[in-house]
């Protein structure tokens, strides 16, 4: 079975590390050269990768990186035990609260952008969790 890890591009590795450790409670583990830091504590490894604004997104060309708020079809959701405390912590570290907290069938959720425009959510599951979506 394939493994999963998450890569998040940031234009400032020091600021990215501070945001994800202080704001989301992840722990910095290994460093790879000066451009990558591994973060643990989210269930799968998360790698912050320094990529300057304006740099190309791949060898085939195409769009360039920008760090204003941007949409992507993939974003991380972090499950938390206390959504209100987690929202406070994320906002204090520089996250932008975009929606919520919302009361949903499976618990409570808040939607954010990090300091670099990357979207993420915080979710406090209730006892039924996502099973509430199929139980009716």
Secondary structure, DSSP 8 states (H G I E B T S, - for coil): -----EEEEES-HHHHHHIIIIIT--EEEEEETTTEEEEESSSS-EEEEE--TT-BSSTT---B---SS---S--EEEE-S-HHHHHHHHHHTT-EEEEEEEEETTEEEEEEE-TTS-EEEEEEE-SSTTHHHHH-
